[in-house]
Amino acid sequence: MRGAVLPISMVPGNSVVHKIAPLPKLLWAVGVLIISFSTRNPAILGAMIVLGLFLASISNIWSSFLKVMGILFPIMVIAIFLQSIAPAFPQPWTPIAQLGPFTIYQEGIYSGLTLFERTFSMTIFAMVFIMTTHPSDLFVSLEKIGMPYVINFILTVTLQLIPILQREFATVLSAQKSRGMKGTGFGAVLPSMVPVFVGAIERVQQMSISLESRAFGSTGKKTSYRNVVMGVKDYVIMVVGLLASAVTLYWIIVDKSLDWSRTMHFSPTLSVILVITAALIFVTFIVISVSKIIKT
Amino acid sequence: MEEVLITCDNLSHVYSGGVVAVKEVNLKIKRGELIGVIGQNGSGKTTLVKHFNGLLKPTYGKVIIKGEETTNKRVQELSRSVGYVFQNPNHQLFAKTVTAELEFGPRNLGLSEEEVHERVEKAIEFFNLDTYRNQHPYRISFPLRKLVGMASIYTMRPDVFILDEPTTGQDNITTRIVYQLIRRLRDEGSTVICVAHDMILLAEVVERMIVMRDSVLIADTDPKTVFSDRKLMSSTHLYPPQITELSHRLKDKNFINTYALSIDEMQKVTDQQLQVKRSK
């Protein structure tokens, strides 16, 4: 069961990236998000991927990072296969190769590749951000810039509830397996879901009572146990991030030659290799996950 | 003569984070034994018993259940031989009625309809649940829910019952009922393993105690020996039943000459002592 749980949570550490305050990191992640949705230039997207991987490597989060990527990467990479046979691109399409029943289009490869790069760069930055930031620090920072306490609280509780429910689900699953329940199929849905949901509802009821009894919703300024201090370094990083995002965005908007979709050409062999690799990675992933599910 | 049901051979378990939860445990569990597993929270007792029905697999060493190694066995297969009653019945119960709940286990074993029906009736009788048979498991009181949890395993007729904290959160009456049921399960030829902090259960019901401390099995003997060993008890930060502690102190002052685990036993000891004094 442990393997099925996505380990998207903070990896404690002491690296340079860990030490940066949450807000500058959030700003960088959002910057990358905006840029990756504004451009289809493979080089810019590629550069962001390289930068993201570099940040991941200096923050010492590889093992958790790779675990998450092991699941997300095959899902993202399938974009190359799907796009190359049915490009999300205005016609006309230029066919460059034939792979069994599928015709591979020039624009499809371009579109697939950029779509993949887009999701990949965003995911890398988001992961580095989440894995190097303590959730409480993030909420303290968000509150400082004026996020209402109630919204903040809802976010925190939701984030906390996910691992709790995952653990609960694992317990219920082992309890039902001990009663001979087959681990898969429709017959497993009720026995494993009912106790989890009933437990969740009970938990929320209890929580509302304990919140009331601890004066939740009372007015007045709230203080926090954790305190995030923004140093000069953090402001510098923030300004650099802001400038870099703005400049890149301006460049993307002004320079029309950055759209390489009609100028960049892929050789048929390279395209076929790309498409097959993407499909293979995805199929392998599906086979491995299905066999894992059956085994439990 | 006695059939060995569970064998742990140099069993160690290391969790994925590198935490050693159980270290080099060797033990044999036979048919008809009444075993208590004790230790502080985090001492590895739950990890140990989770190996007995395959929920956890040994990192090193072997666990053999009825002659077969657990490593390549699924929990579902092992549930035929070893039943695990979880501490919180809410983790187990999902059906609309108590009867349906009890049918779940034997159905999973692939038994015929008559056999399932027969087992459910037997369980309802054994656990005295007749009044509640058509009620929703979530609507009956917590102690009864716990009994339903036990009954839902009972219908699977395992050779070994693992009961995780069978008496926690229950009032005195149901606690006594649970004690009786545990004895009756044994009388029917099952092995019962209780993971418990309930010292009275351990002193009065259990016949063999397995003591865990810091992932290591430090004692495997009868309750009397464990409870009379004050050093062992204090090293695990567990307190014996009050009556045992009292008998300890009386013995220290030479009022009595042996330990007692229950009030009845204490009475016997003091009666004897009085007789000795009178005859002098």
Interface residues (C-beta under 8 A of the other chain):
Chain A: R2 E168 T171 V172 S174 A175 Q176 K177 S178 R179 G180 M181 K182 G183 L190 P191 M193 V194 P195 V198 G199 E202
Chain B: S16 K50 N53 L55 R74 V75 Q76 S79 R80 G83 Y84 F86 N90 H91 Q92 L93 F94 F104 G105 N108 L109 Y138 S152 I153 M156
